[in-house]
Amino acid sequence: MFIELTEIVKDGLTTYASVPKQRPISINVNKIQAFHVEASTDNCIIEMRRESIKVKEDYEAVKEKIGT
């Protein structure tokens, strides 16, 4: 099963004041290792096997979409 979220793209060229780029992303829930709230914002970090993905949705929204 896949879920669709909004990824916040990390770009090394952005400044602190600039708005980060966003794009839709589909994630296979079977590949998710863990997910947690980012410390300084309401965004959620999804831990995959080899990478972490920062998404716009909050923890509760991601939890609901995954169905846990």
C-alpha positions in Angstrom: 0.0 0.0 0.0 1.2 3.5 -0.8 0.4 6.8 0.8 0.7 10.2 -0.7 2.4 13.0 1.3 4.1 16.4 0.6 7.9 16.2 0.8 9.9 19.2 1.9 12.9 19.1 -0.3 16.3 19.9 1.2 18.3 22.1 -1.0 21.8 23.3 0.0 21.4 26.6 -1.8 18.4 27.9 0.1 18.8 30.6 2.7 17.3 30.6 6.2 14.6 33.1 5.1 13.6 31.4 1.9 10.6 29.1 1.5 11.7 25.4 1.1 10.5 23.6 -2.1 7.7 21.1 -1.8 6.6 18.2 -4.0 4.1 15.3 -3.8 5.6 11.9 -2.9 4.2 8.4 -2.7 5.7 6.1 -0.1 5.3 2.4 0.3 4.2 1.9 3.9 5.9 -1.5 4.0 9.3 0.3 3.6 8.8 2.7 6.5 11.1 1.9 9.5 9.9 4.6 11.8 8.4 8.1 11.9 8.6 11.0 14.4 8.0 14.7 14.9 10.8 17.1 13.9 12.0 18.9 17.0 11.6 22.5 15.9 8.4 22.3 13.8 5.2 20.3 13.4 6.6 18.5 10.4 7.1 14.7 10.4 10.3 12.8 9.6 9.8 9.4 8.0 12.8 7.0 8.4 13.3 4.6 5.5 16.0 2.0 5.3 18.6 4.3 3.7 17.2 7.8 4.0 15.0 10.1 6.0 12.2 12.0 4.3 10.8 15.3 5.8 7.1 15.8 5.1 4.8 18.7 5.5 2.1 16.7 7.3 2.1 16.4 11.0 2.7 13.2 13.0 -1.0 12.5 13.6 -1.9 12.9 9.9 0.9 10.5 8.9 -0.1 8.0 11.6 -3.7 8.1 10.3 -2.6 7.6 6.7 -0.4 4.6 7.6 -3.2 3.1 9.6 -1.4 2.4 12.8 
